[in-house]
Amino acid sequence: MGKSFKNEMQQSKPAAAKIINVGGGGDGDPEAVELKSKRLNLLLKPSIFTGLDKIRTMQRVSFNEAVNKALSEYVEAHADLIAKFDATFTDD
């Protein structure tokens, strides 16, 4: 009998995702490369979803790439808050 999809997925090893950190690494290295990705489920307002879908279609990129770019820009715009967080919650 052939393998089922469930059995195949349980036996397969997940591929390592290589992500180039465009906005720079947390250590300040603009060429930092992240070797793993994190999964996230999002619930979006329909208007945001539709707008993002139109933008990403015109830019010819995937939803994943469009969301990563938008969130990367958000993180860069709030670098001062990240620095404040790092200064406040250090493991000294």
HTML snippet that shows the backbone in 3Dmol.js (N, CA, C, O; Angstrom):
<script src="https://3Dmol.org/build/3Dmol-min.js"></script>
<div id="view" style="width:600px;height:400px;position:relative"></div>
<script>
const pdb = `
ATOM      1  N   MET A   1       0.843  -1.178   0.000  1.00  0.00           N
ATOM      2  CA  MET A   1       0.000   0.000   0.000  1.00  0.00           C
ATOM      3  C   MET A   1       0.890   1.242   0.000  1.00  0.00           C
ATOM      4  O   MET A   1       1.943   1.240   0.638  1.00  0.00           O
ATOM      5  N   GLY A   2       0.488   2.301  -0.701  1.00  0.00           N
ATOM      6  CA  GLY A   2       1.278   3.522  -0.803  1.00  0.00           C
ATOM      7  C   GLY A   2       1.271   4.333   0.482  1.00  0.00           C
ATOM      8  O   GLY A   2       0.412   4.163   1.347  1.00  0.00           O
ATOM      9  N   LYS A   3       2.222   5.191   0.576  1.00  0.00           N
ATOM     10  CA  LYS A   3       2.315   6.059   1.748  1.00  0.00           C
ATOM     11  C   LYS A   3       1.210   7.110   1.710  1.00  0.00           C
ATOM     12  O   LYS A   3       0.856   7.633   0.654  1.00  0.00           O
ATOM     13  N   SER A   4       0.683   7.397   2.879  1.00  0.00           N
ATOM     14  CA  SER A   4      -0.287   8.484   2.955  1.00  0.00           C
ATOM     15  C   SER A   4       0.470   9.793   3.145  1.00  0.00           C
ATOM     16  O   SER A   4       1.638   9.800   3.533  1.00  0.00           O
ATOM     17  N   PHE A   5      -0.210  10.888   2.867  1.00  0.00           N
ATOM     18  CA  PHE A   5       0.405  12.204   3.038  1.00  0.00           C
ATOM     19  C   PHE A   5       0.838  12.401   4.481  1.00  0.00           C
ATOM     20  O   PHE A   5       1.926  12.918   4.737  1.00  0.00           O
ATOM     21  N   LYS A   6      -0.009  11.990   5.434  1.00  0.00           N
ATOM     22  CA  LYS A   6       0.293  12.155   6.855  1.00  0.00           C
ATOM     23  C   LYS A   6       1.565  11.396   7.221  1.00  0.00           C
ATOM     24  O   LYS A   6       2.439  11.941   7.896  1.00  0.00           O
ATOM     25  N   ASN A   7       1.674  10.147   6.782  1.00  0.00           N
ATOM     26  CA  ASN A   7       2.872   9.358   7.082  1.00  0.00           C
ATOM     27  C   ASN A   7       4.115   9.970   6.436  1.00  0.00           C
ATOM     28  O   ASN A   7       5.186  10.008   7.041  1.00  0.00           O
ATOM     29  N   GLU A   8       3.959  10.441   5.215  1.00  0.00           N
ATOM     30  CA  GLU A   8       5.082  11.048   4.513  1.00  0.00           C
ATOM     31  C   GLU A   8       5.565  12.301   5.238  1.00  0.00           C
ATOM     32  O   GLU A   8       6.769  12.520   5.365  1.00  0.00           O
ATOM     33  N   MET A   9       4.631  13.121   5.713  1.00  0.00           N
ATOM     34  CA  MET A   9       4.997  14.343   6.422  1.00  0.00           C
ATOM     35  C   MET A   9       5.664  14.045   7.759  1.00  0.00           C
ATOM     36  O   MET A   9       6.566  14.772   8.177  1.00  0.00           O
ATOM     37  N   GLN A  10       5.232  12.988   8.430  1.00  0.00           N
ATOM     38  CA  GLN A  10       5.826  12.633   9.717  1.00  0.00           C
ATOM     39  C   GLN A  10       7.246  12.121   9.554  1.00  0.00           C
ATOM     40  O   GLN A  10       8.074  12.291  10.449  1.00  0.00           O
ATOM     41  N   GLN A  11       7.537  11.494   8.415  1.00  0.00           N
ATOM     42  CA  GLN A  11       8.855  10.917   8.202  1.00  0.00           C
ATOM     43  C   GLN A  11       9.832  11.891   7.555  1.00  0.00           C
ATOM     44  O   GLN A  11      11.046  11.710   7.650  1.00  0.00           O
ATOM     45  N   SER A  12       9.314  12.912   6.905  1.00  0.00           N
ATOM     46  CA  SER A  12      10.208  13.833   6.203  1.00  0.00           C
ATOM     47  C   SER A  12      10.826  14.827   7.179  1.00  0.00           C
ATOM     48  O   SER A  12      10.229  15.179   8.196  1.00  0.00           O
ATOM     49  N   LYS A  13      12.013  15.264   6.852  1.00  0.00           N
ATOM     50  CA  LYS A  13      12.706  16.260   7.657  1.00  0.00           C
ATOM     51  C   LYS A  13      12.388  17.630   7.089  1.00  0.00           C
ATOM     52  O   LYS A  13      12.456  17.826   5.876  1.00  0.00           O
ATOM     53  N   PRO A  14      12.042  18.583   7.950  1.00  0.00           N
ATOM     54  CA  PRO A  14      11.733  19.918   7.425  1.00  0.00           C
ATOM     55  C   PRO A  14      12.975  20.559   6.825  1.00  0.00           C
ATOM     56  O   PRO A  14      14.086  20.394   7.328  1.00  0.00           O
ATOM     57  N   ALA A  15      12.765  21.280   5.758  1.00  0.00           N
ATOM     58  CA  ALA A  15      13.872  21.973   5.095  1.00  0.00           C
ATOM     59  C   ALA A  15      14.269  23.190   5.916  1.00  0.00           C
ATOM     60  O   ALA A  15      13.413  23.889   6.459  1.00  0.00           O
ATOM     61  N   ALA A  16      15.548  23.434   6.003  1.00  0.00           N
ATOM     62  CA  ALA A  16      16.030  24.626   6.711  1.00  0.00           C
ATOM     63  C   ALA A  16      15.812  25.833   5.819  1.00  0.00           C
ATOM     64  O   ALA A  16      16.223  25.846   4.659  1.00  0.00           O
ATOM     65  N   ALA A  17      15.174  26.827   6.362  1.00  0.00           N
ATOM     66  CA  ALA A  17      14.922  28.050   5.596  1.00  0.00           C
ATOM     67  C   ALA A  17      16.060  29.027   5.833  1.00  0.00           C
ATOM     68  O   ALA A  17      16.423  29.308   6.975  1.00  0.00           O
ATOM     69  N   LYS A  18      16.612  29.536   4.762  1.00  0.00           N
ATOM     70  CA  LYS A  18      17.676  30.524   4.872  1.00  0.00           C
ATOM     71  C   LYS A  18      17.072  31.886   4.600  1.00  0.00           C
ATOM     72  O   LYS A  18      16.606  32.160   3.494  1.00  0.00           O
ATOM     73  N   ILE A  19      17.082  32.726   5.596  1.00  0.00           N
ATOM     74  CA  ILE A  19      16.467  34.041   5.482  1.00  0.00           C
ATOM     75  C   ILE A  19      17.553  35.091   5.614  1.00  0.00           C
ATOM     76  O   ILE A  19      18.289  35.111   6.601  1.00  0.00           O
ATOM     77  N   ILE A  20      17.655  35.958   4.628  1.00  0.00           N
ATOM     78  CA  ILE A  20      18.601  37.055   4.718  1.00  0.00           C
ATOM     79  C   ILE A  20      17.899  38.191   5.432  1.00  0.00           C
ATOM     80  O   ILE A  20      16.848  38.660   4.997  1.00  0.00           O
ATOM     81  N   ASN A  21      18.481  38.621   6.517  1.00  0.00           N
ATOM     82  CA  ASN A  21      17.885  39.659   7.345  1.00  0.00           C
ATOM     83  C   ASN A  21      18.182  41.010   6.722  1.00  0.00           C
ATOM     84  O   ASN A  21      19.242  41.592   6.958  1.00  0.00           O
ATOM     85  N   VAL A  22      17.249  41.506   5.931  1.00  0.00           N
ATOM     86  CA  VAL A  22      17.450  42.741   5.173  1.00  0.00           C
ATOM     87  C   VAL A  22      17.662  43.931   6.089  1.00  0.00           C
ATOM     88  O   VAL A  22      18.479  44.802   5.792  1.00  0.00           O
ATOM     89  N   GLY A  23      16.940  43.981   7.196  1.00  0.00           N
ATOM     90  CA  GLY A  23      17.018  45.123   8.096  1.00  0.00           C
ATOM     91  C   GLY A  23      18.194  45.056   9.049  1.00  0.00           C
ATOM     92  O   GLY A  23      18.360  45.954   9.874  1.00  0.00           O
ATOM     93  N   GLY A  24      18.993  44.048   8.964  1.00  0.00           N
ATOM     94  CA  GLY A  24      20.124  43.914   9.864  1.00  0.00           C
ATOM     95  C   GLY A  24      19.784  43.011  11.028  1.00  0.00           C
ATOM     96  O   GLY A  24      18.617  42.844  11.383  1.00  0.00           O
ATOM     97  N   GLY A  25      20.782  42.448  11.602  1.00  0.00           N
ATOM     98  CA  GLY A  25      20.579  41.543  12.722  1.00  0.00           C
ATOM     99  C   GLY A  25      20.432  42.277  14.025  1.00  0.00           C
ATOM    100  O   GLY A  25      20.724  43.469  14.117  1.00  0.00           O
ATOM    101  N   GLY A  26      19.976  41.559  15.041  1.00  0.00           N
ATOM    102  CA  GLY A  26      19.842  42.145  16.355  1.00  0.00           C
ATOM    103  C   GLY A  26      21.185  42.560  16.922  1.00  0.00           C
ATOM    104  O   GLY A  26      21.250  43.394  17.825  1.00  0.00           O
ATOM    105  N   ASP A  27      22.261  41.983  16.396  1.00  0.00           N
ATOM    106  CA  ASP A  27      23.600  42.324  16.860  1.00  0.00           C
ATOM    107  C   ASP A  27      24.188  43.506  16.090  1.00  0.00           C
ATOM    108  O   ASP A  27      25.359  43.842  16.265  1.00  0.00           O
ATOM    109  N   GLY A  28      23.376  44.135  15.240  1.00  0.00           N
ATOM    110  CA  GLY A  28      23.839  45.296  14.492  1.00  0.00           C
ATOM    111  C   GLY A  28      24.494  44.970  13.171  1.00  0.00           C
ATOM    112  O   GLY A  28      24.916  45.881  12.459  1.00  0.00           O
ATOM    113  N   ASP A  29      24.593  43.701  12.819  1.00  0.00           N
ATOM    114  CA  ASP A  29      25.222  43.291  11.570  1.00  0.00           C
ATOM    115  C   ASP A  29      24.211  43.363  10.435  1.00  0.00           C
ATOM    116  O   ASP A  29      23.264  42.578  10.408  1.00  0.00           O
ATOM    117  N   PRO A  30      24.398  44.312   9.474  1.00  0.00           N
ATOM    118  CA  PRO A  30      23.420  44.445   8.396  1.00  0.00           C
ATOM    119  C   PRO A  30      23.399  43.259   7.442  1.00  0.00           C
ATOM    120  O   PRO A  30      22.446  43.101   6.679  1.00  0.00           O
ATOM    121  N   GLU A  31      24.430  42.426   7.472  1.00  0.00           N
ATOM    122  CA  GLU A  31      24.498  41.269   6.584  1.00  0.00           C
ATOM    123  C   GLU A  31      24.174  39.973   7.319  1.00  0.00           C
ATOM    124  O   GLU A  31      24.498  38.891   6.831  1.00  0.00           O
ATOM    125  N   ALA A  32      23.541  40.067   8.482  1.00  0.00           N
ATOM    126  CA  ALA A  32      23.232  38.873   9.268  1.00  0.00           C
ATOM    127  C   ALA A  32      22.313  37.950   8.484  1.00  0.00           C
ATOM    128  O   ALA A  32      21.404  38.407   7.791  1.00  0.00           O
ATOM    129  N   VAL A  33      22.551  36.658   8.597  1.00  0.00           N
ATOM    130  CA  VAL A  33      21.725  35.664   7.929  1.00  0.00           C
ATOM    131  C   VAL A  33      21.074  34.800   9.003  1.00  0.00           C
ATOM    132  O   VAL A  33      21.743  34.262   9.885  1.00  0.00           O
ATOM    133  N   GLU A  34      19.763  34.683   8.906  1.00  0.00           N
ATOM    134  CA  GLU A  34      19.031  33.833   9.837  1.00  0.00           C
ATOM    135  C   GLU A  34      18.798  32.492   9.152  1.00  0.00           C
ATOM    136  O   GLU A  34      18.390  32.449   7.991  1.00  0.00           O
ATOM    137  N   LEU A  35      19.053  31.410   9.856  1.00  0.00           N
ATOM    138  CA  LEU A  35      18.963  30.093   9.243  1.00  0.00           C
ATOM    139  C   LEU A  35      17.643  29.382   9.511  1.00  0.00           C
ATOM    140  O   LEU A  35      17.369  28.346   8.905  1.00  0.00           O
ATOM    141  N   LYS A  36      16.843  29.906  10.383  1.00  0.00           N
ATOM    142  CA  LYS A  36      15.546  29.295  10.658  1.00  0.00           C
ATOM    143  C   LYS A  36      14.476  30.364  10.575  1.00  0.00           C
ATOM    144  O   LYS A  36      14.741  31.552  10.758  1.00  0.00           O
ATOM    145  N   SER A  37      13.285  29.927  10.300  1.00  0.00           N
ATOM    146  CA  SER A  37      12.166  30.862  10.274  1.00  0.00           C
ATOM    147  C   SER A  37      11.190  30.489  11.381  1.00  0.00           C
ATOM    148  O   SER A  37      11.210  29.366  11.885  1.00  0.00           O
ATOM    149  N   LYS A  38      10.347  31.423  11.751  1.00  0.00           N
ATOM    150  CA  LYS A  38       9.329  31.213  12.761  1.00  0.00           C
ATOM    151  C   LYS A  38       7.973  31.223  12.076  1.00  0.00           C
ATOM    152  O   LYS A  38       7.751  31.974  11.126  1.00  0.00           O
ATOM    153  N   ARG A  39       7.081  30.394  12.558  1.00  0.00           N
ATOM    154  CA  ARG A  39       5.728  30.340  12.008  1.00  0.00           C
ATOM    155  C   ARG A  39       4.808  31.220  12.832  1.00  0.00           C
ATOM    156  O   ARG A  39       4.980  31.368  14.042  1.00  0.00           O
ATOM    157  N   LEU A  40       3.813  31.811  12.146  1.00  0.00           N
ATOM    158  CA  LEU A  40       2.877  32.699  12.801  1.00  0.00           C
ATOM    159  C   LEU A  40       1.548  32.650  12.067  1.00  0.00           C
ATOM    160  O   LEU A  40       1.508  32.750  10.840  1.00  0.00           O
ATOM    161  N   ASN A  41       0.466  32.498  12.810  1.00  0.00           N
ATOM    162  CA  ASN A  41      -0.869  32.599  12.237  1.00  0.00           C
ATOM    163  C   ASN A  41      -1.375  34.007  12.467  1.00  0.00           C
ATOM    164  O   ASN A  41      -1.243  34.539  13.568  1.00  0.00           O
ATOM    165  N   LEU A  42      -1.950  34.615  11.453  1.00  0.00           N
ATOM    166  CA  LEU A  42      -2.478  35.966  11.575  1.00  0.00           C
ATOM    167  C   LEU A  42      -3.951  35.996  11.208  1.00  0.00           C
ATOM    168  O   LEU A  42      -4.390  35.320  10.277  1.00  0.00           O
ATOM    169  N   LEU A  43      -4.697  36.782  11.945  1.00  0.00           N
ATOM    170  CA  LEU A  43      -6.068  37.110  11.566  1.00  0.00           C
ATOM    171  C   LEU A  43      -6.047  38.568  11.156  1.00  0.00           C
ATOM    172  O   LEU A  43      -5.699  39.437  11.956  1.00  0.00           O
ATOM    173  N   LEU A  44      -6.416  38.840   9.919  1.00  0.00           N
ATOM    174  CA  LEU A  44      -6.372  40.193   9.389  1.00  0.00           C
ATOM    175  C   LEU A  44      -7.783  40.692   9.110  1.00  0.00           C
ATOM    176  O   LEU A  44      -8.689  39.914   8.813  1.00  0.00           O
ATOM    177  N   LYS A  45      -7.947  41.999   9.212  1.00  0.00           N
ATOM    178  CA  LYS A  45      -9.196  42.612   8.777  1.00  0.00           C
ATOM    179  C   LYS A  45      -9.301  42.389   7.275  1.00  0.00           C
ATOM    180  O   LYS A  45      -8.292  42.442   6.571  1.00  0.00           O
ATOM    181  N   PRO A  46     -10.504  42.142   6.775  1.00  0.00           N
ATOM    182  CA  PRO A  46     -10.650  41.900   5.331  1.00  0.00           C
ATOM    183  C   PRO A  46     -10.075  43.022   4.463  1.00  0.00           C
ATOM    184  O   PRO A  46      -9.511  42.751   3.403  1.00  0.00           O
ATOM    185  N   SER A  47     -10.210  44.270   4.897  1.00  0.00           N
ATOM    186  CA  SER A  47      -9.691  45.384   4.096  1.00  0.00           C
ATOM    187  C   SER A  47      -8.162  45.352   4.040  1.00  0.00           C
ATOM    188  O   SER A  47      -7.579  45.675   3.005  1.00  0.00           O
ATOM    189  N   ILE A  48      -7.511  44.968   5.135  1.00  0.00           N
ATOM    190  CA  ILE A  48      -6.044  44.866   5.146  1.00  0.00           C
ATOM    191  C   ILE A  48      -5.602  43.719   4.247  1.00  0.00           C
ATOM    192  O   ILE A  48      -4.652  43.851   3.477  1.00  0.00           O
ATOM    193  N   PHE A  49      -6.300  42.597   4.353  1.00  0.00           N
ATOM    194  CA  PHE A  49      -5.984  41.439   3.521  1.00  0.00           C
ATOM    195  C   PHE A  49      -6.099  41.782   2.040  1.00  0.00           C
ATOM    196  O   PHE A  49      -5.210  41.462   1.252  1.00  0.00           O
ATOM    197  N   THR A  50      -7.193  42.433   1.669  1.00  0.00           N
ATOM    198  CA  THR A  50      -7.431  42.787   0.273  1.00  0.00           C
ATOM    199  C   THR A  50      -6.379  43.770  -0.232  1.00  0.00           C
ATOM    200  O   THR A  50      -5.859  43.622  -1.338  1.00  0.00           O
ATOM    201  N   GLY A  51      -6.073  44.767   0.584  1.00  0.00           N
ATOM    202  CA  GLY A  51      -5.050  45.737   0.188  1.00  0.00           C
ATOM    203  C   GLY A  51      -3.695  45.079   0.020  1.00  0.00           C
ATOM    204  O   GLY A  51      -2.990  45.343  -0.954  1.00  0.00           O
ATOM    205  N   LEU A  52      -3.324  44.223   0.964  1.00  0.00           N
ATOM    206  CA  LEU A  52      -2.049  43.518   0.888  1.00  0.00           C
ATOM    207  C   LEU A  52      -2.006  42.612  -0.331  1.00  0.00           C
ATOM    208  O   LEU A  52      -0.978  42.511  -1.000  1.00  0.00           O
ATOM    209  N   ASP A  53      -3.118  41.957  -0.617  1.00  0.00           N
ATOM    210  CA  ASP A  53      -3.176  41.074  -1.779  1.00  0.00           C
ATOM    211  C   ASP A  53      -2.967  41.863  -3.069  1.00  0.00           C
ATOM    212  O   ASP A  53      -2.266  41.398  -3.968  1.00  0.00           O
ATOM    213  N   LYS A  54      -3.556  43.035  -3.170  1.00  0.00           N
ATOM    214  CA  LYS A  54      -3.389  43.865  -4.364  1.00  0.00           C
ATOM    215  C   LYS A  54      -1.950  44.359  -4.497  1.00  0.00           C
ATOM    216  O   LYS A  54      -1.377  44.345  -5.587  1.00  0.00           O
ATOM    217  N   ILE A  55      -1.379  44.794  -3.382  1.00  0.00           N
ATOM    218  CA  ILE A  55       0.009  45.278  -3.394  1.00  0.00           C
ATOM    219  C   ILE A  55       0.961  44.173  -3.799  1.00  0.00           C
ATOM    220  O   ILE A  55       1.803  44.364  -4.676  1.00  0.00           O
ATOM    221  N   ARG A  56       0.834  43.020  -3.169  1.00  0.00           N
ATOM    222  CA  ARG A  56       1.772  41.929  -3.441  1.00  0.00           C
ATOM    223  C   ARG A  56       1.595  41.387  -4.852  1.00  0.00           C
ATOM    224  O   ARG A  56       2.560  40.925  -5.461  1.00  0.00           O
ATOM    225  N   THR A  57       0.376  41.438  -5.381  1.00  0.00           N
ATOM    226  CA  THR A  57       0.152  41.012  -6.766  1.00  0.00           C
ATOM    227  C   THR A  57       0.872  41.948  -7.729  1.00  0.00           C
ATOM    228  O   THR A  57       1.523  41.498  -8.672  1.00  0.00           O
ATOM    229  N   MET A  58       0.753  43.241  -7.491  1.00  0.00           N
ATOM    230  CA  MET A  58       1.408  44.217  -8.368  1.00  0.00           C
ATOM    231  C   MET A  58       2.927  44.151  -8.247  1.00  0.00           C
ATOM    232  O   MET A  58       3.637  44.396  -9.222  1.00  0.00           O
ATOM    233  N   GLN A  59       3.429  43.820  -7.057  1.00  0.00           N
ATOM    234  CA  GLN A  59       4.879  43.702  -6.856  1.00  0.00           C
ATOM    235  C   GLN A  59       5.392  42.315  -7.242  1.00  0.00           C
ATOM    236  O   GLN A  59       6.599  42.069  -7.246  1.00  0.00           O
ATOM    237  N   ARG A  60       4.468  41.416  -7.565  1.00  0.00           N
ATOM    238  CA  ARG A  60       4.803  40.043  -7.951  1.00  0.00           C
ATOM    239  C   ARG A  60       5.628  39.327  -6.895  1.00  0.00           C
ATOM    240  O   ARG A  60       6.653  38.715  -7.196  1.00  0.00           O
ATOM    241  N   VAL A  61       5.156  39.414  -5.628  1.00  0.00           N
ATOM    242  CA  VAL A  61       5.799  38.716  -4.519  1.00  0.00           C
ATOM    243  C   VAL A  61       4.742  37.892  -3.793  1.00  0.00           C
ATOM    244  O   VAL A  61       3.543  38.100  -3.983  1.00  0.00           O
ATOM    245  N   SER A  62       5.186  36.972  -2.972  1.00  0.00           N
ATOM    246  CA  SER A  62       4.264  36.132  -2.203  1.00  0.00           C
ATOM    247  C   SER A  62       3.705  36.911  -1.015  1.00  0.00           C
ATOM    248  O   SER A  62       4.237  37.953  -0.632  1.00  0.00           O
ATOM    249  N   PHE A  63       2.629  36.387  -0.444  1.00  0.00           N
ATOM    250  CA  PHE A  63       2.083  36.979   0.774  1.00  0.00           C
ATOM    251  C   PHE A  63       3.153  36.997   1.855  1.00  0.00           C
ATOM    252  O   PHE A  63       3.316  37.991   2.563  1.00  0.00           O
ATOM    253  N   ASN A  64       3.876  35.899   1.977  1.00  0.00           N
ATOM    254  CA  ASN A  64       4.908  35.789   2.998  1.00  0.00           C
ATOM    255  C   ASN A  64       5.949  36.894   2.842  1.00  0.00           C
ATOM    256  O   ASN A  64       6.330  37.534   3.822  1.00  0.00           O
ATOM    257  N   GLU A  65       6.402  37.115   1.626  1.00  0.00           N
ATOM    258  CA  GLU A  65       7.418  38.139   1.382  1.00  0.00           C
ATOM    259  C   GLU A  65       6.876  39.537   1.676  1.00  0.00           C
ATOM    260  O   GLU A  65       7.575  40.372   2.248  1.00  0.00           O
ATOM    261  N   ALA A  66       5.625  39.787   1.280  1.00  0.00           N
ATOM    262  CA  ALA A  66       5.015  41.096   1.526  1.00  0.00           C
ATOM    263  C   ALA A  66       4.862  41.366   3.018  1.00  0.00           C
ATOM    264  O   ALA A  66       5.144  42.471   3.481  1.00  0.00           O
ATOM    265  N   VAL A  67       4.417  40.362   3.774  1.00  0.00           N
ATOM    266  CA  VAL A  67       4.250  40.524   5.223  1.00  0.00           C
ATOM    267  C   VAL A  67       5.610  40.695   5.890  1.00  0.00           C
ATOM    268  O   VAL A  67       5.762  41.539   6.773  1.00  0.00           O
ATOM    269  N   ASN A  68       6.603  39.903   5.478  1.00  0.00           N
ATOM    270  CA  ASN A  68       7.945  40.046   6.046  1.00  0.00           C
ATOM    271  C   ASN A  68       8.511  41.438   5.798  1.00  0.00           C
ATOM    272  O   ASN A  68       9.125  42.027   6.688  1.00  0.00           O
ATOM    273  N   LYS A  69       8.308  41.964   4.599  1.00  0.00           N
ATOM    274  CA  LYS A  69       8.812  43.304   4.279  1.00  0.00           C
ATOM    275  C   LYS A  69       8.117  44.360   5.133  1.00  0.00           C
ATOM    276  O   LYS A  69       8.769  45.249   5.680  1.00  0.00           O
ATOM    277  N   ALA A  70       6.798  44.260   5.247  1.00  0.00           N
ATOM    278  CA  ALA A  70       6.038  45.238   6.039  1.00  0.00           C
ATOM    279  C   ALA A  70       6.449  45.197   7.511  1.00  0.00           C
ATOM    280  O   ALA A  70       6.629  46.239   8.140  1.00  0.00           O
ATOM    281  N   LEU A  71       6.593  43.998   8.049  1.00  0.00           N
ATOM    282  CA  LEU A  71       6.968  43.884   9.458  1.00  0.00           C
ATOM    283  C   LEU A  71       8.419  44.287   9.686  1.00  0.00           C
ATOM    284  O   LEU A  71       8.752  44.827  10.741  1.00  0.00           O
ATOM    285  N   SER A  72       9.278  44.032   8.717  1.00  0.00           N
ATOM    286  CA  SER A  72      10.668  44.461   8.818  1.00  0.00           C
ATOM    287  C   SER A  72      10.751  45.982   8.885  1.00  0.00           C
ATOM    288  O   SER A  72      11.514  46.537   9.676  1.00  0.00           O
ATOM    289  N   GLU A  73       9.957  46.653   8.044  1.00  0.00           N
ATOM    290  CA  GLU A  73       9.921  48.120   8.063  1.00  0.00           C
ATOM    291  C   GLU A  73       9.372  48.628   9.403  1.00  0.00           C
ATOM    292  O   GLU A  73       9.844  49.638   9.924  1.00  0.00           O
ATOM    293  N   TYR A  74       8.391  47.939   9.951  1.00  0.00           N
ATOM    294  CA  TYR A  74       7.806  48.316  11.245  1.00  0.00           C
ATOM    295  C   TYR A  74       8.855  48.189  12.357  1.00  0.00           C
ATOM    296  O   TYR A  74       8.979  49.069  13.209  1.00  0.00           O
ATOM    297  N   VAL A  75       9.600  47.090  12.336  1.00  0.00           N
ATOM    298  CA  VAL A  75      10.644  46.870  13.343  1.00  0.00           C
ATOM    299  C   VAL A  75      11.731  47.940  13.218  1.00  0.00           C
ATOM    300  O   VAL A  75      12.193  48.467  14.229  1.00  0.00           O
ATOM    301  N   GLU A  76      12.141  48.264  11.995  1.00  0.00           N
ATOM    302  CA  GLU A  76      13.150  49.312  11.786  1.00  0.00           C
ATOM    303  C   GLU A  76      12.655  50.664  12.282  1.00  0.00           C
ATOM    304  O   GLU A  76      13.421  51.435  12.861  1.00  0.00           O
ATOM    305  N   ALA A  77      11.374  50.953  12.056  1.00  0.00           N
ATOM    306  CA  ALA A  77      10.804  52.232  12.479  1.00  0.00           C
ATOM    307  C   ALA A  77      10.740  52.352  14.002  1.00  0.00           C
ATOM    308  O   ALA A  77      10.678  53.461  14.532  1.00  0.00           O
ATOM    309  N   HIS A  78      10.755  51.236  14.697  1.00  0.00           N
ATOM    310  CA  HIS A  78      10.672  51.239  16.156  1.00  0.00           C
ATOM    311  C   HIS A  78      11.954  50.722  16.807  1.00  0.00           C
ATOM    312  O   HIS A  78      11.918  50.119  17.880  1.00  0.00           O
ATOM    313  N   ALA A  79      13.079  50.964  16.149  1.00  0.00           N
ATOM    314  CA  ALA A  79      14.370  50.510  16.661  1.00  0.00           C
ATOM    315  C   ALA A  79      14.664  51.100  18.037  1.00  0.00           C
ATOM    316  O   ALA A  79      15.318  50.458  18.859  1.00  0.00           O
ATOM    317  N   ASP A  80      14.184  52.324  18.297  1.00  0.00           N
ATOM    318  CA  ASP A  80      14.402  52.943  19.604  1.00  0.00           C
ATOM    319  C   ASP A  80      13.705  52.158  20.714  1.00  0.00           C
ATOM    320  O   ASP A  80      14.250  52.035  21.811  1.00  0.00           O
ATOM    321  N   LEU A  81      12.533  51.634  20.455  1.00  0.00           N
ATOM    322  CA  LEU A  81      11.829  50.824  21.458  1.00  0.00           C
ATOM    323  C   LEU A  81      12.537  49.490  21.698  1.00  0.00           C
ATOM    324  O   LEU A  81      12.577  48.993  22.824  1.00  0.00           O
ATOM    325  N   ILE A  82      13.088  48.923  20.638  1.00  0.00           N
ATOM    326  CA  ILE A  82      13.830  47.671  20.778  1.00  0.00           C
ATOM    327  C   ILE A  82      15.080  47.905  21.619  1.00  0.00           C
ATOM    328  O   ILE A  82      15.409  47.095  22.486  1.00  0.00           O
ATOM    329  N   ALA A  83      15.775  49.013  21.366  1.00  0.00           N
ATOM    330  CA  ALA A  83      16.973  49.346  22.150  1.00  0.00           C
ATOM    331  C   ALA A  83      16.608  49.572  23.611  1.00  0.00           C
ATOM    332  O   ALA A  83      17.330  49.139  24.509  1.00  0.00           O
ATOM    333  N   LYS A  84      15.489  50.250  23.847  1.00  0.00           N
ATOM    334  CA  LYS A  84      15.032  50.489  25.221  1.00  0.00           C
ATOM    335  C   LYS A  84      14.685  49.168  25.906  1.00  0.00           C
ATOM    336  O   LYS A  84      15.018  48.963  27.073  1.00  0.00           O
ATOM    337  N   PHE A  85      14.021  48.281  25.184  1.00  0.00           N
ATOM    338  CA  PHE A  85      13.694  46.955  25.720  1.00  0.00           C
ATOM    339  C   PHE A  85      14.968  46.196  26.083  1.00  0.00           C
ATOM    340  O   PHE A  85      15.073  45.621  27.167  1.00  0.00           O
ATOM    341  N   ASP A  86      15.946  46.202  25.155  1.00  0.00           N
ATOM    342  CA  ASP A  86      17.207  45.491  25.387  1.00  0.00           C
ATOM    343  C   ASP A  86      17.944  46.060  26.598  1.00  0.00           C
ATOM    344  O   ASP A  86      18.546  45.313  27.369  1.00  0.00           O
ATOM    345  N   ALA A  87      17.896  47.378  26.763  1.00  0.00           N
ATOM    346  CA  ALA A  87      18.570  48.018  27.911  1.00  0.00           C
ATOM    347  C   ALA A  87      17.838  47.711  29.217  1.00  0.00           C
ATOM    348  O   ALA A  87      18.465  47.577  30.268  1.00  0.00           O
ATOM    349  N   THR A  88      16.529  47.602  29.148  1.00  0.00           N
ATOM    350  CA  THR A  88      15.727  47.370  30.360  1.00  0.00           C
ATOM    351  C   THR A  88      15.775  45.917  30.807  1.00  0.00           C
ATOM    352  O   THR A  88      15.868  45.633  32.001  1.00  0.00           O
ATOM    353  N   PHE A  89      15.713  45.003  29.855  1.00  0.00           N
ATOM    354  CA  PHE A  89      15.618  43.588  30.198  1.00  0.00           C
ATOM    355  C   PHE A  89      16.884  42.826  29.831  1.00  0.00           C
ATOM    356  O   PHE A  89      16.840  41.871  29.055  1.00  0.00           O
ATOM    357  N   THR A  90      17.994  43.247  30.385  1.00  0.00           N
ATOM    358  CA  THR A  90      19.256  42.535  30.137  1.00  0.00           C
ATOM    359  C   THR A  90      19.435  41.437  31.176  1.00  0.00           C
ATOM    360  O   THR A  90      18.829  41.476  32.247  1.00  0.00           O
ATOM    361  N   ASP A  91      20.269  40.463  30.850  1.00  0.00           N
ATOM    362  CA  ASP A  91      20.539  39.337  31.754  1.00  0.00           C
ATOM    363  C   ASP A  91      21.816  39.552  32.553  1.00  0.00           C
ATOM    364  O   ASP A  91      22.625  38.632  32.666  1.00  0.00           O
ATOM    365  N   ASP A  92      22.015  40.727  33.103  1.00  0.00           N
ATOM    366  CA  ASP A  92      23.232  41.015  33.867  1.00  0.00           C
ATOM    367  C   ASP A  92      23.188  40.428  35.248  1.00  0.00           C
ATOM    368  O   ASP A  92      24.139  40.583  36.015  1.00  0.00           O
TER     369      ASP A  92
END
`;
const viewer = $3Dmol.createViewer("view");
viewer.addModel(pdb, "pdb");
viewer.setStyle({}, {cartoon: {color: "spectrum"}});
viewer.zoomTo();
viewer.render();
</script>
